[in-house]
Amino acid sequence: MEQNDEKWMKEKRRKGGERRRPGGGRPPFVERRKGERRKNSSAMVPKEKKNLWKEKRVVFIGCGNMGSALISGILESGLISKDKVLVTDIRPKRLEYIREKEGVSTTEDNREAVEKSNVIVLAVKPQVIGRVLSEIKDVVTGDKVIISIAAGITTGFIEKALGKEVSVVRVMPNTPALVKTGASGLSPGKYAGEQEEAIAEQMMRRVGIVVKVPEEMLDAVTALSGSGPAYIFYIIESLIEAGMEMRLSEDDVRKLVGQTVLGAVRMVMDTGESPQVLRARVTSPGGTTEAALKYLEKKGFQKILITAVKEAAIRSKELSTG
Ligand SMILES: NC(=O)c1ccc[n+]([C@@H]2O[C@H](COP(=O)([O-])OP(=O)(O)OC[C@H]3O[C@@H](n4cnc5c(N)ncnc54)[C@H](OP(=O)(O)O)[C@@H]3O)[C@@H](O)[C@H]2O)c1
């Protein structure tokens, strides 16, 4: 960071607000969010007190990427013991893998598994959900909790398919759940109470953070955090490409880019400063960062990204309404 900026930022912090920058105006590219505070702003779910899974038996229907990540999360954290976890899949190889890895019981019989469990996690692809629900419909009783992670499948769809008043909690996770750094949106269905919501939330917390949102906001969550890792991967890819084009070695480029992205994210998470402020600190007038950011601004990069995310939300809505 260059001296001018440092002085300006110190002064800004001391005065507790925005002030004119030496040379006039706001720091380059530091924009405030326009518009009102979000009406539907979510609450980060508060810290849990009691393990609600103690008396539960759970079945995971579908043991692919997400299902197995969740199973590892709840077992490693001690939320539940392995003798209370049942897993189903149509691929015997997957069942063999999870049996060996986690020591859980498995079956290919969804109905039998549901009968034996009081929490049912639907972790199959969205296009399979309808088939699975009609298969288990008769054995789902009103005292069971259904947690669905299927993208775009509404709680209303599940309730209707099951044809009874059953607690359904819908969750939208993302792939970093595989490395226990996930970000999930959670919405309870019509018949789910606080307890059922908390059961789902306790599971998702084992693989990351959880925010509770009204169900209609899950399209926005899908667009932001569900698809979000891909946007960041895209940026990482582009930075790697830039480094290579400037003739750095691939090995060095990967190290530099990976650590830079990690460091930037840590600064946002750990300092509590806004990304705008952090960005201003590395952007000195006439400097290198400013040259790059000016170009991005001229090309409308931020607008493009915002529009792209909104496109994802539109697509999510289209998919969930068929
Ligand atoms: N992966 C993500 O990043 C992500 C993010 C957010 C939400 N989700 C949601 O999470 C759910 C699971 O995604 P995933 O990536 O883990 O999928 P996945 O890897 O395909 O896992 C689903 C597993 O369920 C099996 N299956 C298919 N039909 C079944 C049935 N009738 N009974 C039991 N098992 C059955 C599949 O077998 P086959 O492969 O033979 O079909 C597969 O092994 C999806 O609904 C997805 O929308 C995923």
The ligand as an SDF file (V2000), in Angstrom:
LIG
                    3D

 48 52  0  0  0  0  0  0  0  0999 V2000
  -22.8450  -31.1010   -5.9290 N   0  0  0  0  0  0  0  0  0  0  0  0
  -23.1510  -29.8290   -5.6260 C   0  0  0  0  0  0  0  0  0  0  0  0
  -22.3530  -28.9180   -5.6900 O   0  0  0  0  0  0  0  0  0  0  0  0
  -24.5240  -29.4870   -5.1410 C   0  0  0  0  0  0  0  0  0  0  0  0
  -24.7760  -28.1910   -4.6790 C   0  0  0  0  0  0  0  0  0  0  0  0
  -26.0410  -27.8910   -4.2140 C   0  0  0  0  0  0  0  0  0  0  0  0
  -27.0340  -28.8550   -4.2310 C   0  0  0  0  0  0  0  0  0  0  0  0
  -26.7490  -30.0900   -4.6940 N   0  0  0  0  0  0  0  0  0  0  0  0
  -27.8270  -31.0710   -4.7380 C   0  0  0  0  0  0  0  0  0  0  0  0
  -27.4250  -32.2160   -4.0340 O   0  0  0  0  0  0  0  0  0  0  0  0
  -28.0450  -33.3500   -4.6110 C   0  0  0  0  0  0  0  0  0  0  0  0
  -26.9950  -34.4220   -4.7950 C   0  0  0  0  0  0  0  0  0  0  0  0
  -25.9960  -33.9350   -5.6520 O   0  0  0  0  0  0  0  0  0  0  0  0
  -24.6560  -34.7460   -5.8790 P   0  0  0  0  0  0  0  0  0  0  0  0
  -23.7520  -33.8580   -6.6380 O   0  0  0  0  0  0  0  0  0  0  0  0
  -24.2180  -35.3460   -4.6060 O   0  0  0  0  0  0  0  0  0  0  0  0
  -25.2440  -35.9030   -6.8630 O   0  0  0  0  0  0  0  0  0  0  0  0
  -24.6020  -37.3030   -7.2020 P   0  0  0  0  0  0  0  0  0  0  0  0
  -23.1390  -37.2560   -6.9940 O   0  0  0  0  0  0  0  0  0  0  0  0
  -25.1500  -37.6980   -8.5540 O   0  0  0  0  0  0  0  0  0  0  0  0
  -25.2270  -38.2680   -6.0990 O   0  0  0  0  0  0  0  0  0  0  0  0
  -26.5150  -38.7820   -6.1310 C   0  0  0  0  0  0  0  0  0  0  0  0
  -26.4330  -40.3010   -5.9510 C   0  0  0  0  0  0  0  0  0  0  0  0
  -27.7560  -40.8060   -5.8220 O   0  0  0  0  0  0  0  0  0  0  0  0
  -27.8510  -41.9770   -6.6300 C   0  0  0  0  0  0  0  0  0  0  0  0
  -29.2450  -42.2770   -6.9490 N   0  0  0  0  0  0  0  0  0  0  0  0
  -29.9170  -42.0920   -8.1110 C   0  0  0  0  0  0  0  0  0  0  0  0
  -31.1810  -42.5620   -7.9990 N   0  0  0  0  0  0  0  0  0  0  0  0
  -31.3150  -43.0250   -6.7440 C   0  0  0  0  0  0  0  0  0  0  0  0
  -32.3730  -43.6370   -6.0340 C   0  0  0  0  0  0  0  0  0  0  0  0
  -33.5770  -43.8420   -6.6120 N   0  0  0  0  0  0  0  0  0  0  0  0
  -32.1830  -44.0120   -4.7660 N   0  0  0  0  0  0  0  0  0  0  0  0
  -30.9760  -43.8120   -4.1650 C   0  0  0  0  0  0  0  0  0  0  0  0
  -29.9240  -43.2580   -4.7960 N   0  0  0  0  0  0  0  0  0  0  0  0
  -30.0860  -42.8610   -6.0660 C   0  0  0  0  0  0  0  0  0  0  0  0
  -27.0330  -41.6030   -7.8300 C   0  0  0  0  0  0  0  0  0  0  0  0
  -26.7340  -42.7090   -8.6400 O   0  0  0  0  0  0  0  0  0  0  0  0
  -26.5770  -42.4040  -10.2330 P   0  0  0  0  0  0  0  0  0  0  0  0
  -25.3360  -41.5890  -10.3670 O   0  0  0  0  0  0  0  0  0  0  0  0
  -26.4610  -43.7500  -10.8530 O   0  0  0  0  0  0  0  0  0  0  0  0
  -27.7910  -41.6650  -10.6740 O   0  0  0  0  0  0  0  0  0  0  0  0
  -25.8060  -41.0000   -7.1510 C   0  0  0  0  0  0  0  0  0  0  0  0
  -24.9130  -41.9950   -6.7080 O   0  0  0  0  0  0  0  0  0  0  0  0
  -28.6700  -32.9030   -5.9340 C   0  0  0  0  0  0  0  0  0  0  0  0
  -30.0670  -32.8480   -5.8140 O   0  0  0  0  0  0  0  0  0  0  0  0
  -28.1100  -31.5200   -6.1520 C   0  0  0  0  0  0  0  0  0  0  0  0
  -29.0710  -30.6530   -6.7540 O   0  0  0  0  0  0  0  0  0  0  0  0
  -25.5170  -30.4350   -5.1420 C   0  0  0  0  0  0  0  0  0  0  0  0
  1  2  1  0
  2  3  2  0
  2  4  1  0
  4  5  1  0
  4 48  2  0
  5  6  2  0
  6  7  1  0
  7  8  2  0
  8  9  1  0
  8 48  1  0
  9 10  1  0
  9 46  1  0
 10 11  1  0
 11 12  1  0
 11 44  1  0
 12 13  1  0
 13 14  1  0
 14 15  2  0
 14 16  1  0
 14 17  1  0
 17 18  1  0
 18 19  2  0
 18 20  1  0
 18 21  1  0
 21 22  1  0
 22 23  1  0
 23 24  1  0
 23 42  1  0
 24 25  1  0
 25 26  1  0
 25 36  1  0
 26 27  1  0
 26 35  1  0
 27 28  2  0
 28 29  1  0
 29 30  1  0
 29 35  2  0
 30 31  1  0
 30 32  2  0
 32 33  1  0
 33 34  2  0
 34 35  1  0
 36 37  1  0
 36 42  1  0
 37 38  1  0
 38 39  2  0
 38 40  1  0
 38 41  1  0
 42 43  1  0
 44 45  1  0
 44 46  1  0
 46 47  1  0
M  CHG  2   8   1  16  -1
M  END
$$$$
